[in-house]
Amino acid sequence: MKLNLLSCDAHRPDRRAISKCMVEISSISGSLANELTDILLEGDAVDIEVDDKNTATSLRALRKLSIDYEIIE
């Protein structure tokens, strides 16, 4: 499944937790997750592909981090 991460509405977003979440729910490297986290927190949308086996868990993790997303596929 593809997700478009739109924004992070947390008052004080935890960059490390967001990066770690991206690595856990998708098949990207840690350095790419750090870059995508910076892009997301600057206000731009980010596309990631999520492993289908843990979709509900992945979406719950994003909601806990106050990340708004939309499902593309």
mmCIF file of the N, C-alpha and C atoms, coordinates in Angstrom:
data_MODEL
# 
_entry.id   MODEL 
# 
loop_
_atom_site.group_PDB 
_atom_site.id 
_atom_site.type_symbol 
_atom_site.label_atom_id 
_atom_site.label_alt_id 
_atom_site.label_comp_id 
_atom_site.label_asym_id 
_atom_site.label_entity_id 
_atom_site.label_seq_id 
_atom_site.pdbx_PDB_ins_code 
_atom_site.Cartn_x 
_atom_site.Cartn_y 
_atom_site.Cartn_z 
_atom_site.occupancy 
_atom_site.B_iso_or_equiv 
_atom_site.pdbx_formal_charge 
_atom_site.auth_seq_id 
_atom_site.auth_comp_id 
_atom_site.auth_asym_id 
_atom_site.auth_atom_id 
_atom_site.pdbx_PDB_model_num 
ATOM 1   N N  . MET A 1 1  ? 0.832  -1.159 0.000  1.00 0.00 ? 1  MET A N  1 
ATOM 2   C CA . MET A 1 1  ? 0.000  0.000  0.000  1.00 0.00 ? 1  MET A CA 1 
ATOM 3   C C  . MET A 1 1  ? 0.889  1.238  0.000  1.00 0.00 ? 1  MET A C  1 
ATOM 4   N N  . LYS A 1 2  ? 0.488  2.246  -0.741 1.00 0.00 ? 2  LYS A N  1 
ATOM 5   C CA . LYS A 1 2  ? 1.230  3.500  -0.783 1.00 0.00 ? 2  LYS A CA 1 
ATOM 6   C C  . LYS A 1 2  ? 0.504  4.541  0.048  1.00 0.00 ? 2  LYS A C  1 
ATOM 7   N N  . LEU A 1 3  ? 1.283  5.289  0.807  1.00 0.00 ? 3  LEU A N  1 
ATOM 8   C CA . LEU A 1 3  ? 0.746  6.360  1.640  1.00 0.00 ? 3  LEU A CA 1 
ATOM 9   C C  . LEU A 1 3  ? 1.403  7.676  1.266  1.00 0.00 ? 3  LEU A C  1 
ATOM 10  N N  . ASN A 1 4  ? 0.625  8.721  1.346  1.00 0.00 ? 4  ASN A N  1 
ATOM 11  C CA . ASN A 1 4  ? 1.142  10.061 1.181  1.00 0.00 ? 4  ASN A CA 1 
ATOM 12  C C  . ASN A 1 4  ? 1.084  10.706 2.555  1.00 0.00 ? 4  ASN A C  1 
ATOM 13  N N  . LEU A 1 5  ? 2.231  10.923 3.169  1.00 0.00 ? 5  LEU A N  1 
ATOM 14  C CA . LEU A 1 5  ? 2.295  11.570 4.470  1.00 0.00 ? 5  LEU A CA 1 
ATOM 15  C C  . LEU A 1 5  ? 2.205  13.069 4.242  1.00 0.00 ? 5  LEU A C  1 
ATOM 16  N N  . LEU A 1 6  ? 1.145  13.673 4.740  1.00 0.00 ? 6  LEU A N  1 
ATOM 17  C CA . LEU A 1 6  ? 0.839  15.067 4.428  1.00 0.00 ? 6  LEU A CA 1 
ATOM 18  C C  . LEU A 1 6  ? 1.502  16.061 5.375  1.00 0.00 ? 6  LEU A C  1 
ATOM 19  N N  . SER A 1 7  ? 1.379  15.825 6.674  1.00 0.00 ? 7  SER A N  1 
ATOM 20  C CA . SER A 1 7  ? 1.932  16.768 7.641  1.00 0.00 ? 7  SER A CA 1 
ATOM 21  C C  . SER A 1 7  ? 2.007  16.122 9.016  1.00 0.00 ? 7  SER A C  1 
ATOM 22  N N  . CYS A 1 8  ? 2.699  16.798 9.909  1.00 0.00 ? 8  CYS A N  1 
ATOM 23  C CA . CYS A 1 8  ? 2.786  16.359 11.300 1.00 0.00 ? 8  CYS A CA 1 
ATOM 24  C C  . CYS A 1 8  ? 2.261  17.505 12.163 1.00 0.00 ? 8  CYS A C  1 
ATOM 25  N N  . ASP A 1 9  ? 1.181  17.231 12.895 1.00 0.00 ? 9  ASP A N  1 
ATOM 26  C CA . ASP A 1 9  ? 0.524  18.270 13.684 1.00 0.00 ? 9  ASP A CA 1 
ATOM 27  C C  . ASP A 1 9  ? 0.959  18.300 15.144 1.00 0.00 ? 9  ASP A C  1 
ATOM 28  N N  . ALA A 1 10 ? 1.969  17.537 15.492 1.00 0.00 ? 10 ALA A N  1 
ATOM 29  C CA . ALA A 1 10 ? 2.429  17.504 16.882 1.00 0.00 ? 10 ALA A CA 1 
ATOM 30  C C  . ALA A 1 10 ? 3.024  18.856 17.272 1.00 0.00 ? 10 ALA A C  1 
ATOM 31  N N  . HIS A 1 11 ? 2.802  19.251 18.517 1.00 0.00 ? 11 HIS A N  1 
ATOM 32  C CA . HIS A 1 11 ? 3.340  20.525 19.009 1.00 0.00 ? 11 HIS A CA 1 
ATOM 33  C C  . HIS A 1 11 ? 4.866  20.521 18.968 1.00 0.00 ? 11 HIS A C  1 
ATOM 34  N N  . ARG A 1 12 ? 5.457  19.437 19.440 1.00 0.00 ? 12 ARG A N  1 
ATOM 35  C CA . ARG A 1 12 ? 6.914  19.259 19.389 1.00 0.00 ? 12 ARG A CA 1 
ATOM 36  C C  . ARG A 1 12 ? 7.199  17.895 18.783 1.00 0.00 ? 12 ARG A C  1 
ATOM 37  N N  . PRO A 1 13 ? 7.285  17.800 17.461 1.00 0.00 ? 13 PRO A N  1 
ATOM 38  C CA . PRO A 1 13 ? 7.480  16.495 16.814 1.00 0.00 ? 13 PRO A CA 1 
ATOM 39  C C  . PRO A 1 13 ? 8.823  15.861 17.176 1.00 0.00 ? 13 PRO A C  1 
ATOM 40  N N  . ASP A 1 14 ? 8.789  14.561 17.390 1.00 0.00 ? 14 ASP A N  1 
ATOM 41  C CA . ASP A 1 14 ? 9.979  13.791 17.731 1.00 0.00 ? 14 ASP A CA 1 
ATOM 42  C C  . ASP A 1 14 ? 10.573 13.217 16.443 1.00 0.00 ? 14 ASP A C  1 
ATOM 43  N N  . ARG A 1 15 ? 11.607 13.867 15.926 1.00 0.00 ? 15 ARG A N  1 
ATOM 44  C CA . ARG A 1 15 ? 12.210 13.457 14.653 1.00 0.00 ? 15 ARG A CA 1 
ATOM 45  C C  . ARG A 1 15 ? 12.681 12.002 14.692 1.00 0.00 ? 15 ARG A C  1 
ATOM 46  N N  . ARG A 1 16 ? 13.291 11.628 15.784 1.00 0.00 ? 16 ARG A N  1 
ATOM 47  C CA . ARG A 1 16 ? 13.826 10.265 15.900 1.00 0.00 ? 16 ARG A CA 1 
ATOM 48  C C  . ARG A 1 16 ? 12.706 9.223  15.877 1.00 0.00 ? 16 ARG A C  1 
ATOM 49  N N  . ALA A 1 17 ? 11.627 9.492  16.566 1.00 0.00 ? 17 ALA A N  1 
ATOM 50  C CA . ALA A 1 17 ? 10.506 8.559  16.599 1.00 0.00 ? 17 ALA A CA 1 
ATOM 51  C C  . ALA A 1 17 ? 9.838  8.451  15.226 1.00 0.00 ? 17 ALA A C  1 
ATOM 52  N N  . ILE A 1 18 ? 9.730  9.567  14.528 1.00 0.00 ? 18 ILE A N  1 
ATOM 53  C CA . ILE A 1 18 ? 9.127  9.549  13.190 1.00 0.00 ? 18 ILE A CA 1 
ATOM 54  C C  . ILE A 1 18 ? 10.007 8.753  12.225 1.00 0.00 ? 18 ILE A C  1 
ATOM 55  N N  . SER A 1 19 ? 11.308 8.992  12.253 1.00 0.00 ? 19 SER A N  1 
ATOM 56  C CA . SER A 1 19 ? 12.234 8.248  11.393 1.00 0.00 ? 19 SER A CA 1 
ATOM 57  C C  . SER A 1 19 ? 12.181 6.758  11.682 1.00 0.00 ? 19 SER A C  1 
ATOM 58  N N  . LYS A 1 20 ? 12.183 6.412  12.967 1.00 0.00 ? 20 LYS A N  1 
ATOM 59  C CA . LYS A 1 20 ? 12.141 5.006  13.365 1.00 0.00 ? 20 LYS A CA 1 
ATOM 60  C C  . LYS A 1 20 ? 10.843 4.351  12.894 1.00 0.00 ? 20 LYS A C  1 
ATOM 61  N N  . CYS A 1 21 ? 9.750  5.062  12.996 1.00 0.00 ? 21 CYS A N  1 
ATOM 62  C CA . CYS A 1 21 ? 8.457  4.552  12.545 1.00 0.00 ? 21 CYS A CA 1 
ATOM 63  C C  . CYS A 1 21 ? 8.482  4.287  11.041 1.00 0.00 ? 21 CYS A C  1 
ATOM 64  N N  . MET A 1 22 ? 9.051  5.215  10.268 1.00 0.00 ? 22 MET A N  1 
ATOM 65  C CA . MET A 1 22 ? 9.131  5.032  8.817  1.00 0.00 ? 22 MET A CA 1 
ATOM 66  C C  . MET A 1 22 ? 9.940  3.786  8.460  1.00 0.00 ? 22 MET A C  1 
ATOM 67  N N  . VAL A 1 23 ? 11.033 3.574  9.156  1.00 0.00 ? 23 VAL A N  1 
ATOM 68  C CA . VAL A 1 23 ? 11.871 2.400  8.893  1.00 0.00 ? 23 VAL A CA 1 
ATOM 69  C C  . VAL A 1 23 ? 11.108 1.119  9.218  1.00 0.00 ? 23 VAL A C  1 
ATOM 70  N N  . GLU A 1 24 ? 10.362 1.130  10.321 1.00 0.00 ? 24 GLU A N  1 
ATOM 71  C CA . GLU A 1 24 ? 9.643  -0.061 10.748 1.00 0.00 ? 24 GLU A CA 1 
ATOM 72  C C  . GLU A 1 24 ? 8.464  -0.413 9.842  1.00 0.00 ? 24 GLU A C  1 
ATOM 73  N N  . ILE A 1 25 ? 7.770  0.575  9.323  1.00 0.00 ? 25 ILE A N  1 
ATOM 74  C CA . ILE A 1 25 ? 6.564  0.282  8.536  1.00 0.00 ? 25 ILE A CA 1 
ATOM 75  C C  . ILE A 1 25 ? 6.824  0.133  7.052  1.00 0.00 ? 25 ILE A C  1 
ATOM 76  N N  . SER A 1 26 ? 7.991  0.546  6.584  1.00 0.00 ? 26 SER A N  1 
ATOM 77  C CA . SER A 1 26 ? 8.296  0.430  5.160  1.00 0.00 ? 26 SER A CA 1 
ATOM 78  C C  . SER A 1 26 ? 9.679  -0.173 4.971  1.00 0.00 ? 26 SER A C  1 
ATOM 79  N N  . SER A 1 27 ? 10.092 -0.288 3.749  1.00 0.00 ? 27 SER A N  1 
ATOM 80  C CA . SER A 1 27 ? 11.391 -0.909 3.459  1.00 0.00 ? 27 SER A CA 1 
ATOM 81  C C  . SER A 1 27 ? 12.422 0.138  3.042  1.00 0.00 ? 27 SER A C  1 
ATOM 82  N N  . ILE A 1 28 ? 12.520 1.224  3.819  1.00 0.00 ? 28 ILE A N  1 
ATOM 83  C CA . ILE A 1 28 ? 13.504 2.262  3.519  1.00 0.00 ? 28 ILE A CA 1 
ATOM 84  C C  . ILE A 1 28 ? 14.617 2.218  4.561  1.00 0.00 ? 28 ILE A C  1 
ATOM 85  N N  . SER A 1 29 ? 15.745 2.786  4.208  1.00 0.00 ? 29 SER A N  1 
ATOM 86  C CA . SER A 1 29 ? 16.896 2.795  5.108  1.00 0.00 ? 29 SER A CA 1 
ATOM 87  C C  . SER A 1 29 ? 16.756 3.910  6.141  1.00 0.00 ? 29 SER A C  1 
ATOM 88  N N  . GLY A 1 30 ? 17.578 3.846  7.151  1.00 0.00 ? 30 GLY A N  1 
ATOM 89  C CA . GLY A 1 30 ? 17.551 4.854  8.197  1.00 0.00 ? 30 GLY A CA 1 
ATOM 90  C C  . GLY A 1 30 ? 17.907 6.241  7.708  1.00 0.00 ? 30 GLY A C  1 
ATOM 91  N N  . SER A 1 31 ? 18.887 6.335  6.824  1.00 0.00 ? 31 SER A N  1 
ATOM 92  C CA . SER A 1 31 ? 19.293 7.651  6.325  1.00 0.00 ? 31 SER A CA 1 
ATOM 93  C C  . SER A 1 31 ? 18.205 8.269  5.446  1.00 0.00 ? 31 SER A C  1 
ATOM 94  N N  . LEU A 1 32 ? 17.547 7.440  4.640  1.00 0.00 ? 32 LEU A N  1 
ATOM 95  C CA . LEU A 1 32 ? 16.440 7.944  3.823  1.00 0.00 ? 32 LEU A CA 1 
ATOM 96  C C  . LEU A 1 32 ? 15.278 8.365  4.714  1.00 0.00 ? 32 LEU A C  1 
ATOM 97  N N  . ALA A 1 33 ? 15.027 7.617  5.761  1.00 0.00 ? 33 ALA A N  1 
ATOM 98  C CA . ALA A 1 33 ? 13.951 7.969  6.697  1.00 0.00 ? 33 ALA A CA 1 
ATOM 99  C C  . ALA A 1 33 ? 14.237 9.313  7.359  1.00 0.00 ? 33 ALA A C  1 
ATOM 100 N N  . ASN A 1 34 ? 15.491 9.566  7.696  1.00 0.00 ? 34 ASN A N  1 
ATOM 101 C CA . ASN A 1 34 ? 15.866 10.857 8.288  1.00 0.00 ? 34 ASN A CA 1 
ATOM 102 C C  . ASN A 1 34 ? 15.604 11.999 7.310  1.00 0.00 ? 34 ASN A C  1 
ATOM 103 N N  . GLU A 1 35 ? 15.973 11.807 6.047  1.00 0.00 ? 35 GLU A N  1 
ATOM 104 C CA . GLU A 1 35 ? 15.730 12.825 5.022  1.00 0.00 ? 35 GLU A CA 1 
ATOM 105 C C  . GLU A 1 35 ? 14.240 13.074 4.836  1.00 0.00 ? 35 GLU A C  1 
ATOM 106 N N  . LEU A 1 36 ? 13.465 11.983 4.753  1.00 0.00 ? 36 LEU A N  1 
ATOM 107 C CA . LEU A 1 36 ? 12.021 12.119 4.557  1.00 0.00 ? 36 LEU A CA 1 
ATOM 108 C C  . LEU A 1 36 ? 11.363 12.780 5.761  1.00 0.00 ? 36 LEU A C  1 
ATOM 109 N N  . THR A 1 37 ? 11.861 12.516 6.950  1.00 0.00 ? 37 THR A N  1 
ATOM 110 C CA . THR A 1 37 ? 11.338 13.156 8.156  1.00 0.00 ? 37 THR A CA 1 
ATOM 111 C C  . THR A 1 37 ? 11.571 14.652 8.105  1.00 0.00 ? 37 THR A C  1 
ATOM 112 N N  . ASP A 1 38 ? 12.769 15.050 7.701  1.00 0.00 ? 38 ASP A N  1 
ATOM 113 C CA . ASP A 1 38 ? 13.060 16.484 7.576  1.00 0.00 ? 38 ASP A CA 1 
ATOM 114 C C  . ASP A 1 38 ? 12.138 17.145 6.556  1.00 0.00 ? 38 ASP A C  1 
ATOM 115 N N  . ILE A 1 39 ? 11.928 16.482 5.435  1.00 0.00 ? 39 ILE A N  1 
ATOM 116 C CA . ILE A 1 39 ? 11.044 17.019 4.396  1.00 0.00 ? 39 ILE A CA 1 
ATOM 117 C C  . ILE A 1 39 ? 9.615  17.151 4.929  1.00 0.00 ? 39 ILE A C  1 
ATOM 118 N N  . LEU A 1 40 ? 9.148  16.130 5.617  1.00 0.00 ? 40 LEU A N  1 
ATOM 119 C CA . LEU A 1 40 ? 7.793  16.147 6.178  1.00 0.00 ? 40 LEU A CA 1 
ATOM 120 C C  . LEU A 1 40 ? 7.630  17.276 7.186  1.00 0.00 ? 40 LEU A C  1 
ATOM 121 N N  . LEU A 1 41 ? 8.597  17.451 8.068  1.00 0.00 ? 41 LEU A N  1 
ATOM 122 C CA . LEU A 1 41 ? 8.496  18.474 9.100  1.00 0.00 ? 41 LEU A CA 1 
ATOM 123 C C  . LEU A 1 41 ? 8.665  19.892 8.556  1.00 0.00 ? 41 LEU A C  1 
ATOM 124 N N  . GLU A 1 42 ? 9.244  20.013 7.366  1.00 0.00 ? 42 GLU A N  1 
ATOM 125 C CA . GLU A 1 42 ? 9.326  21.318 6.716  1.00 0.00 ? 42 GLU A CA 1 
ATOM 126 C C  . GLU A 1 42 ? 8.007  21.706 6.062  1.00 0.00 ? 42 GLU A C  1 
ATOM 127 N N  . GLY A 1 43 ? 7.093  20.744 5.944  1.00 0.00 ? 43 GLY A N  1 
ATOM 128 C CA . GLY A 1 43 ? 5.767  21.060 5.422  1.00 0.00 ? 43 GLY A CA 1 
ATOM 129 C C  . GLY A 1 43 ? 5.437  20.450 4.076  1.00 0.00 ? 43 GLY A C  1 
ATOM 130 N N  . ASP A 1 44 ? 6.345  19.678 3.502  1.00 0.00 ? 44 ASP A N  1 
ATOM 131 C CA . ASP A 1 44 ? 6.087  19.038 2.214  1.00 0.00 ? 44 ASP A CA 1 
ATOM 132 C C  . ASP A 1 44 ? 5.596  17.609 2.429  1.00 0.00 ? 44 ASP A C  1 
ATOM 133 N N  . ALA A 1 45 ? 4.770  17.138 1.505  1.00 0.00 ? 45 ALA A N  1 
ATOM 134 C CA . ALA A 1 45 ? 4.251  15.773 1.578  1.00 0.00 ? 45 ALA A CA 1 
ATOM 135 C C  . ALA A 1 45 ? 5.325  14.772 1.162  1.00 0.00 ? 45 ALA A C  1 
ATOM 136 N N  . VAL A 1 46 ? 5.225  13.554 1.699  1.00 0.00 ? 46 VAL A N  1 
ATOM 137 C CA . VAL A 1 46 ? 6.187  12.491 1.435  1.00 0.00 ? 46 VAL A CA 1 
ATOM 138 C C  . VAL A 1 46 ? 5.420  11.220 1.086  1.00 0.00 ? 46 VAL A C  1 
ATOM 139 N N  . ASP A 1 47 ? 5.838  10.521 0.041  1.00 0.00 ? 47 ASP A N  1 
ATOM 140 C CA . ASP A 1 47 ? 5.230  9.239  -0.338 1.00 0.00 ? 47 ASP A CA 1 
ATOM 141 C C  . ASP A 1 47 ? 6.092  8.095  0.169  1.00 0.00 ? 47 ASP A C  1 
ATOM 142 N N  . ILE A 1 48 ? 5.447  7.103  0.804  1.00 0.00 ? 48 ILE A N  1 
ATOM 143 C CA . ILE A 1 48 ? 6.152  5.894  1.216  1.00 0.00 ? 48 ILE A CA 1 
ATOM 144 C C  . ILE A 1 48 ? 5.286  4.694  0.881  1.00 0.00 ? 48 ILE A C  1 
ATOM 145 N N  . GLU A 1 49 ? 5.921  3.547  0.756  1.00 0.00 ? 49 GLU A N  1 
ATOM 146 C CA . GLU A 1 49 ? 5.194  2.303  0.530  1.00 0.00 ? 49 GLU A CA 1 
ATOM 147 C C  . GLU A 1 49 ? 5.266  1.467  1.798  1.00 0.00 ? 49 GLU A C  1 
ATOM 148 N N  . VAL A 1 50 ? 4.100  1.038  2.258  1.00 0.00 ? 50 VAL A N  1 
ATOM 149 C CA . VAL A 1 50 ? 3.976  0.302  3.516  1.00 0.00 ? 50 VAL A CA 1 
ATOM 150 C C  . VAL A 1 50 ? 3.782  -1.171 3.217  1.00 0.00 ? 50 VAL A C  1 
ATOM 151 N N  . ASP A 1 51 ? 4.428  -2.027 4.019  1.00 0.00 ? 51 ASP A N  1 
ATOM 152 C CA . ASP A 1 51 ? 4.232  -3.465 3.897  1.00 0.00 ? 51 ASP A CA 1 
ATOM 153 C C  . ASP A 1 51 ? 2.778  -3.801 4.191  1.00 0.00 ? 51 ASP A C  1 
ATOM 154 N N  . ASP A 1 52 ? 2.144  -4.582 3.338  1.00 0.00 ? 52 ASP A N  1 
ATOM 155 C CA . ASP A 1 52 ? 0.720  -4.875 3.463  1.00 0.00 ? 52 ASP A CA 1 
ATOM 156 C C  . ASP A 1 52 ? 0.370  -5.726 4.674  1.00 0.00 ? 52 ASP A C  1 
ATOM 157 N N  . LYS A 1 53 ? 1.323  -6.479 5.200  1.00 0.00 ? 53 LYS A N  1 
ATOM 158 C CA . LYS A 1 53 ? 0.997  -7.402 6.289  1.00 0.00 ? 53 LYS A CA 1 
ATOM 159 C C  . LYS A 1 53 ? 0.682  -6.687 7.603  1.00 0.00 ? 53 LYS A C  1 
ATOM 160 N N  . ASN A 1 54 ? 1.177  -5.474 7.799  1.00 0.00 ? 54 ASN A N  1 
ATOM 161 C CA . ASN A 1 54 ? 0.957  -4.743 9.047  1.00 0.00 ? 54 ASN A CA 1 
ATOM 162 C C  . ASN A 1 54 ? 0.293  -3.392 8.814  1.00 0.00 ? 54 ASN A C  1 
ATOM 163 N N  . THR A 1 55 ? -0.657 -3.339 7.931  1.00 0.00 ? 55 THR A N  1 
ATOM 164 C CA . THR A 1 55 ? -1.254 -2.068 7.554  1.00 0.00 ? 55 THR A CA 1 
ATOM 165 C C  . THR A 1 55 ? -1.917 -1.366 8.736  1.00 0.00 ? 55 THR A C  1 
ATOM 166 N N  . ALA A 1 56 ? -2.748 -2.058 9.488  1.00 0.00 ? 56 ALA A N  1 
ATOM 167 C CA . ALA A 1 56 ? -3.452 -1.437 10.609 1.00 0.00 ? 56 ALA A CA 1 
ATOM 168 C C  . ALA A 1 56 ? -2.480 -0.928 11.658 1.00 0.00 ? 56 ALA A C  1 
ATOM 169 N N  . THR A 1 57 ? -1.454 -1.694 11.949 1.00 0.00 ? 57 THR A N  1 
ATOM 170 C CA . THR A 1 57 ? -0.448 -1.292 12.929 1.00 0.00 ? 57 THR A CA 1 
ATOM 171 C C  . THR A 1 57 ? 0.314  -0.064 12.441 1.00 0.00 ? 57 THR A C  1 
ATOM 172 N N  . SER A 1 58 ? 0.625  -0.031 11.158 1.00 0.00 ? 58 SER A N  1 
ATOM 173 C CA . SER A 1 58 ? 1.348  1.103  10.576 1.00 0.00 ? 58 SER A CA 1 
ATOM 174 C C  . SER A 1 58 ? 0.530  2.380  10.667 1.00 0.00 ? 58 SER A C  1 
ATOM 175 N N  . LEU A 1 59 ? -0.737 2.291  10.321 1.00 0.00 ? 59 LEU A N  1 
ATOM 176 C CA . LEU A 1 59 ? -1.596 3.475  10.361 1.00 0.00 ? 59 LEU A CA 1 
ATOM 177 C C  . LEU A 1 59 ? -1.779 3.971  11.793 1.00 0.00 ? 59 LEU A C  1 
ATOM 178 N N  . ARG A 1 60 ? -1.893 3.061  12.733 1.00 0.00 ? 60 ARG A N  1 
ATOM 179 C CA . ARG A 1 60 ? -2.026 3.430  14.143 1.00 0.00 ? 60 ARG A CA 1 
ATOM 180 C C  . ARG A 1 60 ? -0.760 4.142  14.619 1.00 0.00 ? 60 ARG A C  1 
ATOM 181 N N  . ALA A 1 61 ? 0.404  3.652  14.222 1.00 0.00 ? 61 ALA A N  1 
ATOM 182 C CA . ALA A 1 61 ? 1.668  4.278  14.619 1.00 0.00 ? 61 ALA A CA 1 
ATOM 183 C C  . ALA A 1 61 ? 1.770  5.699  14.081 1.00 0.00 ? 61 ALA A C  1 
ATOM 184 N N  . LEU A 1 62 ? 1.336  5.909  12.851 1.00 0.00 ? 62 LEU A N  1 
ATOM 185 C CA . LEU A 1 62 ? 1.367  7.256  12.273 1.00 0.00 ? 62 LEU A CA 1 
ATOM 186 C C  . LEU A 1 62 ? 0.419  8.195  13.012 1.00 0.00 ? 62 LEU A C  1 
ATOM 187 N N  . ARG A 1 63 ? -0.761 7.705  13.368 1.00 0.00 ? 63 ARG A N  1 
ATOM 188 C CA . ARG A 1 63 ? -1.719 8.535  14.104 1.00 0.00 ? 63 ARG A CA 1 
ATOM 189 C C  . ARG A 1 63 ? -1.173 8.904  15.483 1.00 0.00 ? 63 ARG A C  1 
ATOM 190 N N  . LYS A 1 64 ? -0.464 7.979  16.138 1.00 0.00 ? 64 LYS A N  1 
ATOM 191 C CA . LYS A 1 64 ? 0.118  8.268  17.452 1.00 0.00 ? 64 LYS A CA 1 
ATOM 192 C C  . LYS A 1 64 ? 1.150  9.389  17.370 1.00 0.00 ? 64 LYS A C  1 
ATOM 193 N N  . LEU A 1 65 ? 1.828  9.491  16.242 1.00 0.00 ? 65 LEU A N  1 
ATOM 194 C CA . LEU A 1 65 ? 2.833  10.532 16.045 1.00 0.00 ? 65 LEU A CA 1 
ATOM 195 C C  . LEU A 1 65 ? 2.237  11.818 15.480 1.00 0.00 ? 65 LEU A C  1 
ATOM 196 N N  . SER A 1 66 ? 0.902  11.881 15.380 1.00 0.00 ? 66 SER A N  1 
ATOM 197 C CA . SER A 1 66 ? 0.163  13.046 14.857 1.00 0.00 ? 66 SER A CA 1 
ATOM 198 C C  . SER A 1 66 ? 0.527  13.347 13.408 1.00 0.00 ? 66 SER A C  1 
ATOM 199 N N  . ILE A 1 67 ? 0.708  12.291 12.617 1.00 0.00 ? 67 ILE A N  1 
ATOM 200 C CA . ILE A 1 67 ? 1.019  12.448 11.204 1.00 0.00 ? 67 ILE A CA 1 
ATOM 201 C C  . ILE A 1 67 ? -0.260 12.236 10.399 1.00 0.00 ? 67 ILE A C  1 
ATOM 202 N N  . ASP A 1 68 ? -0.618 13.253 9.619  1.00 0.00 ? 68 ASP A N  1 
ATOM 203 C CA . ASP A 1 68 ? -1.765 13.137 8.723  1.00 0.00 ? 68 ASP A CA 1 
ATOM 204 C C  . ASP A 1 68 ? -1.309 12.444 7.454  1.00 0.00 ? 68 ASP A C  1 
ATOM 205 N N  . TYR A 1 69 ? -2.139 11.546 6.951  1.00 0.00 ? 69 TYR A N  1 
ATOM 206 C CA . TYR A 1 69 ? -1.779 10.766 5.767  1.00 0.00 ? 69 TYR A CA 1 
ATOM 207 C C  . TYR A 1 69 ? -3.011 10.533 4.900  1.00 0.00 ? 69 TYR A C  1 
ATOM 208 N N  . GLU A 1 70 ? -2.748 10.152 3.655  1.00 0.00 ? 70 GLU A N  1 
ATOM 209 C CA . GLU A 1 70 ? -3.824 9.698  2.788  1.00 0.00 ? 70 GLU A CA 1 
ATOM 210 C C  . GLU A 1 70 ? -3.338 8.436  2.096  1.00 0.00 ? 70 GLU A C  1 
ATOM 211 N N  . ILE A 1 71 ? -4.276 7.521  1.882  1.00 0.00 ? 71 ILE A N  1 
ATOM 212 C CA . ILE A 1 71 ? -3.956 6.253  1.241  1.00 0.00 ? 71 ILE A CA 1 
ATOM 213 C C  . ILE A 1 71 ? -4.053 6.458  -0.271 1.00 0.00 ? 71 ILE A C  1 
ATOM 214 N N  . ILE A 1 72 ? -2.971 6.140  -0.979 1.00 0.00 ? 72 ILE A N  1 
ATOM 215 C CA . ILE A 1 72 ? -2.944 6.281  -2.438 1.00 0.00 ? 72 ILE A CA 1 
ATOM 216 C C  . ILE A 1 72 ? -3.407 5.010  -3.097 1.00 0.00 ? 72 ILE A C  1 
ATOM 217 N N  . GLU A 1 73 ? -2.891 3.880  -2.666 1.00 0.00 ? 73 GLU A N  1 
ATOM 218 C CA . GLU A 1 73 ? -3.283 2.571  -3.230 1.00 0.00 ? 73 GLU A CA 1 
ATOM 219 C C  . GLU A 1 73 ? -3.588 1.606  -2.125 1.00 0.00 ? 73 GLU A C  1 
# 
